[in-house]
Amino acid sequence: MIEEDLAAGAEIALEEGHARHVGTVLRLDVGDVVRVFNARDGEWRARVSGKTKRGMNVRVEEQLCEARAAPDLELLFAPVKRQATDLIVEKATELGVRRLRPVITQRTIAETVRLDRLQAIAREAAEQTERFDAPEICEAVSLVRALDGWDVARPLIYADEAGDDASATWGGERGRARPILDQLNAPHPPTSPQGGGGVSVLIGPEGGFTPEERRMLRSFPYVIPVSLGPRILRAETAVIAALSVIQAAWGDWRKG
C-alpha cells in the first residue's frame, strides 16, 4: 500500500519499509514485477526500475483492479492489555473494519493507546490481506463522549454479556440479549447494512460493562444488544466473533 497516485508511466520511489520488503523479503531486482495499490487508484502492476542499497524505484504499468472500499463497518472497543489490543486491531482490519474507535469504560484497564503503533499494525494487516485501505484509528475517548451526538439512524450492535440478574448464571433471563443472528435477521431501518447503510459494533473490556453502562446503552433506540453465546469470551475473541457474524450476515462476505 502506497500513498502516491498510481497511473500508467508513474515513477515511484518506495519508502524504506516497502523497499526493504520488496528487495530483501521478496528478493526482487530490476526488471521484476510487483503489485502496488492504494485506496484511491486500486491495484496496479509495476516493475522495479531502480535499486540501490538505500532504496528502490518502481514504474507503474497497468491497472489490475479498480479501488474497492471497505464496508461502512466501525468497531468501538475498550482497550485491553497491549498484546490483546494489538490483536484486536489486526483482526478487525483483516475482517474489513473501516474505523476503529477506542473507548474508555468504567472497567477499562488500559486507558492509553499509542495510535502510531496501532496504525502501523493496521497498515501491515491491510497489506497482508490485500486490502486497498487501512482503517482509520481514532483517539481514545470515554464511552459517554463516543455516544454523544450519535447518528440515531446508525445501528450500534452492543455485545451484552450479562442479563439484569447478576447472581444468575449467564446473566439470568430478564433482560438477556437475543442471539446475534436473531437480531441481525430481524427487521431494521433502511439505514442499516441490510439497506446499504453503515453499522457500528461495541465490545466491552475485561470484566464487561457495569450495570449503569448497560442501562445507559439499552436506553438508546439505536442500540441493538446481542448475545455472543453461553460462554463469556475474552474481549479479543468477542471482537472476532461479532465481526465475523456481522460480515457473514450483512457485510461483504456475501459478495465472495
Backbone torsions as a table, in degrees:
resi	resn	phi	psi	omega
1	MET	NA	124.9	-179.2
2	ILE	-126.4	159.4	-176.3
3	GLU	-89.4	-24.5	-175.8
4	GLU	-67.0	154.3	175.4
5	ASP	-67.6	141.5	-178.9
6	LEU	-109.3	127.2	177.5
7	ALA	-158.5	153.3	-178.7
8	ALA	-56.1	130.1	178.4
9	GLY	91.5	-9.2	-178.8
10	ALA	-67.4	137.1	177.3
11	GLU	-104.8	123.5	-173.1
12	ILE	-126.8	131.2	173.2
13	ALA	-89.4	118.5	-178.6
14	LEU	-71.3	142.3	174.9
15	GLU	-67.0	164.6	-170.7
16	GLU	-54.8	-45.7	-178.0
17	GLY	-63.5	-43.4	178.7
18	HIS	-67.5	-40.4	179.5
19	ALA	-62.4	-40.9	178.9
20	ARG	-65.4	-40.5	179.8
21	HIS	-64.7	-46.4	-177.7
22	VAL	-67.3	-43.1	-175.3
23	GLY	-82.6	-38.5	-174.0
24	THR	-95.5	-46.2	-177.6
25	VAL	-79.1	-52.4	179.8
26	LEU	-81.2	-17.9	178.3
27	ARG	57.5	44.8	176.9
28	LEU	-90.9	150.9	-177.8
29	ASP	-128.4	179.3	-179.9
30	VAL	-56.4	130.3	-179.1
31	GLY	98.2	-16.6	179.6
32	ASP	-78.4	154.4	-176.6
33	VAL	-94.7	140.4	176.9
34	VAL	-141.1	150.4	177.3
35	ARG	-97.0	137.4	177.0
36	VAL	-128.4	151.9	-177.8
37	PHE	-158.2	160.2	169.6
38	ASN	-151.6	174.2	-174.1
39	ALA	-72.8	-20.5	-177.3
40	ARG	-87.5	-43.8	-168.1
41	ASP	-108.7	-4.2	179.2
42	GLY	82.6	-154.3	-175.4
43	GLU	-106.8	137.9	-177.8
44	TRP	-133.1	149.9	169.8
45	ARG	-85.3	133.1	177.4
46	ALA	-132.2	166.4	-179.2
47	ARG	-129.8	136.2	178.2
48	VAL	-63.1	121.0	-176.1
49	SER	-109.7	-12.6	179.3
50	GLY	-164.6	146.5	-176.5
51	LYS	-148.2	130.7	174.9
52	THR	-131.1	179.9	178.4
53	LYS	-65.9	-26.1	-174.5
54	ARG	-106.5	-9.2	-175.3
55	GLY	-165.4	-178.0	-177.8
56	MET	-155.1	139.2	176.5
57	ASN	-112.9	148.4	173.9
58	VAL	-130.1	150.6	174.8
59	ARG	-111.7	124.9	-177.9
60	VAL	-75.4	135.5	-175.0
61	GLU	-115.9	-56.0	-169.5
62	GLU	-148.8	139.7	177.6
63	GLN	-75.4	132.2	178.8
64	LEU	-101.0	-29.9	-176.1
65	CYS	-157.7	137.1	176.1
66	GLU	-71.4	159.8	180.0
67	ALA	-63.8	142.5	174.6
68	ARG	-133.0	129.4	-175.8
69	ALA	-85.0	148.0	173.0
70	ALA	-67.7	153.0	178.0
71	PRO	-62.5	156.9	-179.0
72	ASP	-76.8	71.2	-177.3
73	LEU	-117.2	123.4	-175.6
74	GLU	-119.7	140.3	178.3
75	LEU	-116.3	123.0	168.8
76	LEU	-103.3	125.8	-177.0
77	PHE	-142.3	147.4	175.6
78	ALA	-83.6	121.9	178.8
79	PRO	-56.9	140.1	177.9
80	VAL	-119.6	-155.6	178.9
81	LYS	-63.3	157.0	-169.3
82	ARG	-53.2	-50.9	-176.3
83	GLN	-63.2	-39.0	179.8
84	ALA	-69.7	-39.0	177.0
85	THR	-64.1	-41.4	176.5
86	ASP	-58.2	-43.2	-179.3
87	LEU	-64.8	-40.4	178.6
88	ILE	-59.4	-46.9	-179.2
89	VAL	-64.4	-43.8	-179.3
90	GLU	-61.9	-50.4	-175.5
91	LYS	-72.4	-34.9	176.1
92	ALA	-63.0	-38.5	177.0
93	THR	-64.6	-45.9	179.3
94	GLU	-61.7	-32.0	-177.4
95	LEU	-89.1	8.0	168.8
96	GLY	92.5	15.7	178.8
97	VAL	-68.1	135.0	-179.8
98	ARG	-87.3	-28.9	-175.4
99	ARG	-145.8	135.9	176.3
100	LEU	-117.3	129.6	-177.2
101	ARG	-126.8	101.7	175.0
102	PRO	-65.6	133.7	178.5
103	VAL	-126.5	140.1	-178.8
104	ILE	-96.7	117.4	178.8
105	THR	-104.6	178.0	-177.6
106	GLN	-65.9	-25.3	-179.1
107	ARG	-109.5	12.8	179.0
108	THR	-64.8	133.0	-178.9
109	ILE	-84.6	-52.1	-178.1
110	ALA	-97.4	112.4	-175.6
111	GLU	-97.8	-1.7	176.8
112	THR	-123.3	144.3	176.8
113	VAL	-133.1	143.7	176.6
114	ARG	-93.3	104.1	-176.4
115	LEU	-62.4	-37.7	-178.6
116	ASP	-62.2	-40.1	178.9
117	ARG	-65.5	-46.6	-178.4
118	LEU	-66.6	-35.9	177.4
119	GLN	-64.5	-39.3	178.0
120	ALA	-65.5	-40.4	178.0
121	ILE	-64.1	-43.7	-179.7
122	ALA	-64.1	-41.3	-179.9
123	ARG	-63.3	-44.7	179.8
124	GLU	-64.1	-40.6	179.0
125	ALA	-66.3	-38.6	178.3
126	ALA	-63.0	-42.8	179.5
127	GLU	-66.6	-38.7	-179.0
128	GLN	-63.9	-34.5	-178.6
129	THR	-92.3	5.4	-178.6
130	GLU	58.4	35.8	173.5
131	ARG	-84.6	140.2	-173.3
132	PHE	-80.9	-15.6	-178.8
133	ASP	-135.9	151.3	172.7
134	ALA	-97.2	144.1	-178.5
135	PRO	-66.2	151.3	172.3
136	GLU	-73.3	137.3	176.7
137	ILE	-118.9	119.0	-173.2
138	CYS	-91.4	162.9	173.6
139	GLU	-64.3	147.6	177.6
140	ALA	-70.8	134.2	176.7
141	VAL	-135.8	167.5	177.3
142	SER	-68.8	156.6	178.0
143	LEU	-59.5	-41.5	179.6
144	VAL	-60.9	-44.2	180.0
145	ARG	-66.9	-37.5	179.9
146	ALA	-62.5	-32.4	-178.2
147	LEU	-89.5	-11.5	-179.2
148	ASP	-67.4	123.8	179.9
149	GLY	75.9	19.8	-178.8
150	TRP	-59.7	140.8	174.4
151	ASP	-70.3	108.9	-173.3
152	VAL	-66.9	-13.8	177.5
153	ALA	-82.3	-8.4	-178.5
154	ARG	-99.5	116.0	-179.8
155	PRO	-65.5	142.6	173.4
156	LEU	-118.2	108.0	179.3
157	ILE	-84.2	119.2	-171.4
158	TYR	-114.6	117.0	179.4
159	ALA	-76.1	103.6	-175.1
160	ASP	-103.2	102.7	-173.3
161	GLU	-84.1	-4.1	-175.4
162	ALA	-129.9	152.5	169.5
163	GLY	-93.2	-165.7	-177.9
164	ASP	-84.2	-13.5	-178.1
165	ASP	-102.1	100.6	-175.0
166	ALA	-66.8	-19.9	-177.2
167	SER	-88.7	-9.0	-175.5
168	ALA	-96.2	149.7	177.1
169	THR	-59.3	133.4	177.4
170	TRP	59.2	29.8	172.2
171	GLY	88.2	-8.8	-179.0
172	GLY	82.5	169.0	-176.0
173	GLU	-78.5	-36.9	-173.8
174	ARG	-71.3	121.8	177.4
175	GLY	81.0	3.9	-179.5
176	ARG	-65.0	135.5	179.7
177	ALA	-69.5	151.3	177.0
178	ARG	-74.5	155.1	176.4
179	PRO	-54.9	145.5	-172.1
180	ILE	-58.8	-39.9	-179.5
181	LEU	-67.2	-36.7	176.7
182	ASP	-61.4	-42.7	-180.0
183	GLN	-67.7	-40.9	-179.0
184	LEU	-68.5	-30.2	-179.6
185	ASN	-85.1	-8.5	178.1
186	ALA	-75.2	156.5	178.3
187	PRO	-60.9	137.9	178.2
188	HIS	-135.4	164.5	179.5
189	PRO	-58.5	157.2	-179.2
190	PRO	-64.1	-12.9	177.6
191	THR	-83.3	-5.0	176.1
192	SER	-73.6	166.8	178.8
193	PRO	-55.3	-28.1	177.5
194	GLN	-62.2	-25.9	178.7
195	GLY	-106.1	12.2	177.2
196	GLY	95.3	3.9	179.9
197	GLY	-91.3	-168.0	-178.3
198	GLY	-103.2	170.0	179.6
199	VAL	-147.9	148.8	175.7
200	SER	-118.5	152.9	-179.2
201	VAL	-126.9	135.7	179.8
202	LEU	-118.9	122.0	177.3
203	ILE	-119.6	131.4	-174.9
204	GLY	-85.5	-175.4	-176.6
205	PRO	-87.4	178.9	168.9
206	GLU	-60.1	131.4	-176.7
207	GLY	94.7	-11.5	174.7
208	GLY	76.0	-173.9	178.5
209	PHE	-83.4	151.8	175.3
210	THR	-76.4	161.2	176.5
211	PRO	-55.6	-36.8	178.6
212	GLU	-64.1	-42.3	178.9
213	GLU	-66.5	-38.9	178.8
214	ARG	-63.2	-43.2	179.0
215	ARG	-64.0	-40.6	178.9
216	MET	-62.1	-48.3	-177.6
217	LEU	-62.3	-43.2	-178.1
218	ARG	-71.3	-11.7	179.5
219	SER	-82.4	-13.8	-177.0
220	PHE	-89.2	135.0	-176.7
221	PRO	-69.4	-21.5	-177.8
222	TYR	-87.3	-8.3	-177.8
223	VAL	-83.5	131.7	177.0
224	ILE	-114.7	98.0	178.6
225	PRO	-71.3	137.0	-180.0
226	VAL	-134.4	155.9	173.1
227	SER	-104.5	139.4	176.5
228	LEU	-103.4	22.3	174.9
229	GLY	113.2	179.8	-173.5
230	PRO	-80.7	-3.8	-179.6
231	ARG	-106.8	146.0	175.5
232	ILE	-82.0	116.3	-174.9
233	LEU	-93.5	149.3	168.9
234	ARG	-62.3	155.4	-175.9
235	ALA	-57.9	-43.9	-177.9
236	GLU	-68.4	-34.1	176.8
237	THR	-68.7	-40.0	178.5
238	ALA	-61.9	-39.5	177.7
239	VAL	-59.4	-50.4	-177.9
240	ILE	-62.8	-43.9	-178.6
241	ALA	-63.2	-49.8	-177.2
242	ALA	-64.0	-46.1	-178.6
243	LEU	-65.1	-37.5	-179.9
244	SER	-63.6	-45.5	179.9
245	VAL	-65.3	-42.6	-179.4
246	ILE	-63.9	-42.8	178.8
247	GLN	-64.4	-37.4	-180.0
248	ALA	-70.3	-36.3	-176.1
249	ALA	-87.7	-39.6	-173.0
250	TRP	-120.6	-20.0	-165.9
251	GLY	-98.0	-155.0	-172.3
252	ASP	-84.0	0.6	173.0
253	TRP	-64.4	-26.8	-179.3
254	ARG	-70.6	-13.2	-177.4
255	LYS	-93.3	-5.0	178.7
256	GLY	80.0	NA	NA
